[in-house]
Amino acid sequence: MEDEIQNFIDEGLKEHREKVFFIEQELGSEIHWFFTQASQALKNELYLPACTSFLNGIEASLRVTMAQIEKPARVTELDSIKTLSNSLLKSAKESGLPVEALAFPGEDDFLAKLETKRSNQINVEVVRIRHNLCHGNILEYINSELGEHNAFLTPECCRELAKMLHLVSKDWAMQLGRFRRRLFNT
């Protein structure tokens, strides 16, 4: 009986920590809600909304933080040109943001990709995936294991991507939170 009670308490604490993780990183409500909602979507097996919300959280966190660096005040408007891209990540790196945290596991050439130029540009994975998913290009996630005539897409085809974005987002949020606390003395 005591083990069951302790397991219940442990599970409740684990669930609570997950719910408040992004809030505790002190990113600001205009940022943390994307990540919080993405985590909730992932928990509820809503993989497509989880993926796009994690990506939007990453993009919002970069855009808002860069705007606050340029003008340390409450951000009321974002530059519509500065969206998630290699060039935004490169600018963010030059401003001291820990953008390396956005590299996917095995993406050892992350910083080299940021240096590629327009004519031969190779997007880092987070940018490539953002461009594809947020523009409706989901073709790379179609399951064709049963053959070309039986190819299909279900949200579960993006399950592993959602889990990966969750891990990347958590690392990013922790590192960005530390950066923001140092910069903005919060």
Steps between C-alpha positions, in 0.01 A plus 500: 500500500781744590670427166180580314461829687863594436465411131187717482685792662805451276286494186315814612828682563641388165187621319510833687870555415424437133205742507703785649838430336479767230342755735788452744755588230383864526466551126190718525141406433524602134750216464433230758140434400606366160722243673249423775220441252733293280584279799131459577430410139782243504367346822158472334653342186417803283828475311446755223391781736786402733756529221377833368462650848854396600627659178296815561633516855856484373427768241317726747775464758764605249299789357388641835843467661672664202246784507563548874875513440449771237257698719483394866132559561178308472481379143181621330592418141731257327678553171300296247815433296698341783348153516671171582786461255872433490562874486287565813687223681832643386401848626383347826832320541685826437285656776610224736191279497578129553368394158712183500232360733271488196720247321335162462684194631763404244488841331870560555514744207243740652735800519646426155146499353441844653797631302371378162404777258176548306609332176618185681306537823437191706242559772561365849248229590278715719465753216449233233232325705331831589484603136357164398242449774383858534448522125312170483775290343466180698594262220822376662292355786278282282530135595573282196610185685208309343601603147432799280135407437439483874681817606316699764534785744362502851601738777687209659748526212628813678516344848880469505540851361273637776707321765822632346366857488396465864855405603656776288248753634571407862875540454449824308263641763742423785795658322300797372353554847852522649603740222194722554547510880863611455413755232184644652597444867176324586 
